Amino acid sequence: MQIPTNRFKAALKEGSLQLGLWSSLANPLSVEVLALAGFDWLLLDTEHAPNELPMVVAQLQAAQTGFAHPIVRPACNDSVVIKRYLDAGVQTFLIPMVESAAEAERAVAATRYPPRGVRGFASAARASGYGRMREYFAGCEAELCVLVQIESRRGLLDLEAIAAVDGVDGVFIGPGDLSADLGHLGDPGHPEVQAAIEAALVRILAMGRAPGILTAQRDLARRYIELGCQFVALGSDVGLLSAGADSLLGAFRGTS
């Protein structure tokens, strides 16, 4: 057995646009449906979704039937939490609420074995084909991708230092928490928030890192892509389901 190639990481290095979707339903069937749709990546959320490790493993297995690369957002920047997802076979992480270079370094270290990091050793985890990939421990790092999420004023202030951390592959702007921290809770479309986002995207590109973002608004998604965003989530499974259900019922009840 060979270590799986991280197609998402390779695409970021090439500068290719990667279109994705947020997955919060915490269900392997919904992940399977979405993975077959043609998205480049799916974000399996464990921070703001009722998702736990055994459930994520089932979703990783479901994703293998399709085309989308699974990315996991752990609940926090914690080496023990990250270690468990690494052993489960996760190759790409989106680490939430990174506000300093030290926090970015901690995230990267959680994905590296000593002496380069603090990842614990497991001889027969799912990630290594239950011990069948002989080259896993020496070669897995090349296929691991670490994305850090900036979603506060403090994170924006330290953006260049965060992006400069060795091992950080991409920087994701979180519009929701950022808008709250900028004083515009629930209004990521506010001009002040949008100005901060656009400036951050330019700064990330200038550092040679891949910028990413989430938005369900198509015009904003196109704007971010024009600005150089390389990995863009075009909405969420919950959003698609609720909007589709509301639209269908509204067509028969005469409501929107």
C-alpha positions as CSV (number, residue, x, y, z in Angstrom):
1,M,0.0,0.0,0.0
2,Q,1.1,3.5,-0.7
3,I,0.4,6.8,1.1
4,P,-2.6,8.5,-0.6
5,T,-1.7,11.6,-2.6
6,N,-3.2,14.7,-1.2
7,R,-4.8,16.1,-4.4
8,F,-6.0,19.2,-2.6
9,K,-2.5,20.1,-1.3
10,A,-1.0,19.5,-4.8
11,A,-3.7,21.7,-6.4
12,L,-2.9,24.6,-3.9
13,K,0.7,24.4,-4.8
14,E,-0.2,24.6,-8.5
15,G,-2.4,27.6,-7.9
16,S,-5.5,25.8,-9.1
17,L,-8.9,26.9,-7.9
18,Q,-10.6,24.4,-5.5
19,L,-14.3,24.7,-5.1
20,G,-15.8,23.2,-1.9
21,L,-18.8,22.9,0.4
22,W,-19.3,23.0,4.1
23,S,-20.6,19.7,5.6
24,S,-22.3,20.0,9.0
25,L,-25.0,17.4,8.8
26,A,-22.6,14.9,10.4
27,N,-23.9,12.0,8.4
28,P,-22.0,9.6,6.0
29,L,-25.0,9.4,3.5
30,S,-25.0,13.2,3.0
31,V,-21.3,13.2,2.6
32,E,-21.5,10.5,0.0
33,V,-24.1,12.4,-1.9
34,L,-22.0,15.6,-1.9
35,A,-18.7,13.8,-2.6
36,L,-20.3,12.5,-5.9
37,A,-21.4,16.0,-6.9
38,G,-18.0,17.1,-8.3
39,F,-16.8,19.5,-5.6
40,D,-13.1,19.5,-5.1
41,W,-13.3,19.4,-1.3
42,L,-15.7,19.0,1.6
43,L,-15.2,20.5,5.0
44,L,-16.3,18.0,7.7
45,D,-17.0,20.3,10.6
46,T,-16.5,19.2,14.2
47,E,-16.4,22.7,15.7
48,H,-20.0,23.9,15.1
49,A,-21.6,20.5,14.2
50,P,-22.6,17.5,16.4
51,N,-19.7,15.5,15.0
52,E,-17.4,13.1,16.8
53,L,-14.5,10.9,15.8
54,P,-16.4,7.7,15.0
55,M,-18.9,9.7,12.9
56,V,-16.1,11.4,11.1
57,V,-14.4,8.1,10.3
58,A,-17.7,6.9,8.6
59,Q,-17.8,10.2,6.7
60,L,-14.2,9.7,5.5
61,Q,-15.1,6.3,4.3
62,A,-18.2,7.7,2.5
63,A,-16.1,10.4,0.9
64,Q,-13.9,7.8,-0.7
65,T,-16.7,6.8,-3.0
66,G,-16.7,10.3,-4.6
67,F,-14.3,12.9,-5.9
68,A,-14.2,15.5,-3.1
69,H,-11.1,15.7,-0.8
70,P,-12.2,15.7,2.9
71,I,-10.9,18.4,5.1
72,V,-11.6,18.2,8.9
73,R,-12.0,21.2,11.1
74,P,-11.3,20.1,14.7
75,A,-13.1,21.8,17.5
76,C,-9.9,23.5,18.7
77,N,-6.2,23.8,18.1
78,D,-5.3,20.9,20.4
79,S,-2.6,18.3,19.6
80,V,-4.5,15.4,21.2
81,V,-7.6,16.1,19.2
82,I,-5.6,16.5,16.0
83,K,-3.6,13.4,16.7
84,R,-6.8,11.3,16.8
85,Y,-8.0,12.6,13.4
86,L,-4.5,12.1,11.9
87,D,-4.6,8.4,13.0
88,A,-8.1,8.2,11.5
89,G,-6.6,9.1,8.1
90,V,-7.3,12.8,7.8
91,Q,-4.7,14.5,5.6
92,T,-6.0,18.1,5.6
93,F,-7.0,20.2,8.6
94,L,-8.6,23.6,9.0
95,I,-7.5,24.8,12.4
96,P,-10.0,27.4,13.9
97,M,-9.3,30.7,15.6
98,V,-5.5,31.0,15.0
99,E,-4.5,34.4,16.3
100,S,-0.7,34.3,16.4
101,A,2.4,32.8,14.8
102,A,2.9,30.7,18.0
103,E,-0.6,29.2,17.6
104,A,0.1,28.4,13.9
105,E,3.3,26.7,14.9
106,R,1.4,24.7,17.5
107,A,-1.0,23.5,14.8
108,V,1.8,22.5,12.5
109,A,3.7,20.7,15.3
110,A,0.6,18.7,16.1
111,T,0.8,17.1,12.6
112,R,4.5,16.3,12.7
113,Y,6.3,13.4,14.4
114,P,9.3,14.2,16.7
115,P,11.7,15.9,16.4
116,R,9.8,18.2,14.1
117,G,6.6,18.1,16.1
118,V,4.6,16.4,18.9
119,R,2.5,13.9,17.1
120,G,2.1,10.6,19.0
121,F,3.1,7.3,17.3
122,A,0.6,4.6,16.5
123,S,1.9,1.6,14.6
124,A,-1.4,0.3,13.1
125,A,-3.8,3.2,12.7
126,R,-6.2,3.6,9.8
127,A,-3.9,6.3,8.4
128,S,-1.2,3.8,7.7
129,G,-3.5,1.2,6.3
130,Y,-3.5,-0.5,9.8
131,G,0.3,-0.8,9.6
132,R,0.5,-1.9,6.0
133,M,2.1,1.3,4.6
134,R,5.8,0.7,5.4
135,E,6.8,4.2,4.3
136,Y,4.0,6.0,6.1
137,F,6.0,7.4,9.1
138,A,8.8,8.7,6.9
139,G,6.6,10.0,4.1
140,C,3.2,11.1,5.5
141,E,4.3,14.7,6.2
142,A,4.6,15.5,2.5
143,E,0.9,14.7,2.1
144,L,-0.4,16.5,5.1
145,C,-1.9,20.0,4.6
146,V,-2.4,22.5,7.4
147,L,-4.9,25.4,6.8
148,V,-5.2,28.0,9.5
149,Q,-8.4,30.1,10.1
150,I,-8.2,33.8,10.8
151,E,-11.3,35.1,12.4
152,S,-10.4,38.0,14.7
153,R,-8.8,41.4,14.8
154,R,-5.8,39.9,16.6
155,G,-5.4,37.3,13.8
156,L,-5.5,40.0,11.2
157,L,-2.8,42.0,13.0
158,D,-0.5,39.0,13.1
159,L,-1.4,37.8,9.6
160,E,2.0,38.0,7.9
161,A,3.7,36.2,10.8
162,I,1.0,33.5,10.8
163,A,1.3,32.9,7.1
164,A,5.1,32.8,7.3
165,V,5.1,29.8,9.6
166,D,6.7,26.8,8.0
167,G,4.1,24.1,7.3
168,V,1.2,26.4,6.9
169,D,-0.2,25.7,3.4
170,G,-3.2,28.0,3.4
171,V,-4.9,30.8,5.3
172,F,-8.7,30.8,5.6
173,I,-10.7,33.8,6.5
174,G,-13.7,33.1,8.7
175,P,-16.3,35.8,7.9
176,G,-18.7,35.0,10.7
177,D,-16.5,35.3,13.7
178,L,-14.5,38.1,12.0
179,S,-17.6,40.2,11.5
180,A,-18.6,39.7,15.2
181,D,-15.1,40.7,16.4
182,L,-15.2,43.8,14.1
183,G,-18.5,44.8,15.8
184,H,-20.9,43.6,13.1
185,L,-22.3,40.4,14.5
186,G,-24.3,38.5,11.9
187,D,-23.4,40.9,9.1
188,P,-20.4,39.6,7.2
189,G,-21.5,41.7,4.3
190,H,-20.9,45.0,6.1
191,P,-18.5,47.3,4.2
192,E,-16.0,47.3,7.0
193,V,-15.9,43.5,7.2
194,Q,-15.6,43.2,3.4
195,A,-12.8,45.7,3.3
196,A,-10.9,43.8,6.0
197,I,-11.5,40.5,4.1
198,E,-10.3,41.8,0.8
199,A,-7.2,43.4,2.3
200,A,-6.5,40.1,4.1
201,L,-6.7,38.1,0.9
202,V,-4.3,40.4,-0.8
203,R,-1.9,40.1,2.1
204,I,-2.1,36.3,2.1
205,L,-1.3,36.1,-1.6
206,A,1.6,38.5,-1.1
207,M,3.0,36.0,1.5
208,G,2.9,33.2,-1.1
209,R,0.1,31.3,0.7
210,A,-3.2,30.0,-0.6
211,P,-6.2,32.1,0.6
212,G,-9.6,30.6,1.3
213,I,-13.0,31.6,2.4
214,L,-16.7,30.5,2.8
215,T,-19.7,32.3,1.4
216,A,-23.1,31.2,0.2
217,Q,-23.4,34.4,-1.9
218,R,-22.5,33.8,-5.5
219,D,-21.5,37.3,-6.3
220,L,-19.2,37.4,-3.3
221,A,-17.7,34.0,-4.2
222,R,-16.9,35.3,-7.7
223,R,-15.4,38.5,-6.2
224,Y,-13.2,36.5,-3.9
225,I,-12.1,34.3,-6.7
226,E,-11.2,37.4,-8.8
227,L,-9.1,38.5,-5.8
228,G,-7.1,35.3,-5.9
229,C,-8.9,33.0,-3.5
230,Q,-7.8,29.4,-4.2
231,F,-10.1,27.4,-2.0
232,V,-13.7,28.7,-1.7
233,A,-16.6,27.0,0.0
234,L,-19.7,27.9,-2.0
235,G,-22.2,27.2,0.9
236,S,-23.2,24.4,3.1
237,D,-25.2,21.2,3.1
238,V,-27.5,22.6,5.8
239,G,-28.0,25.8,3.7
240,L,-28.8,23.8,0.5
241,L,-31.2,21.5,2.3
242,S,-33.1,24.3,4.2
243,A,-33.3,26.5,1.1
244,G,-34.4,23.7,-1.1
245,A,-37.1,22.6,1.4
246,D,-38.3,26.2,1.9
247,S,-38.5,26.8,-1.8
248,L,-40.4,23.6,-2.5
249,L,-43.0,24.1,0.2
250,G,-43.3,27.8,-0.7
251,A,-44.1,26.9,-4.3
252,F,-47.2,25.1,-3.1
253,R,-48.2,27.3,-0.2
254,G,-47.5,30.6,-1.9
255,T,-44.8,31.7,0.6
256,S,-41.1,32.2,0.4
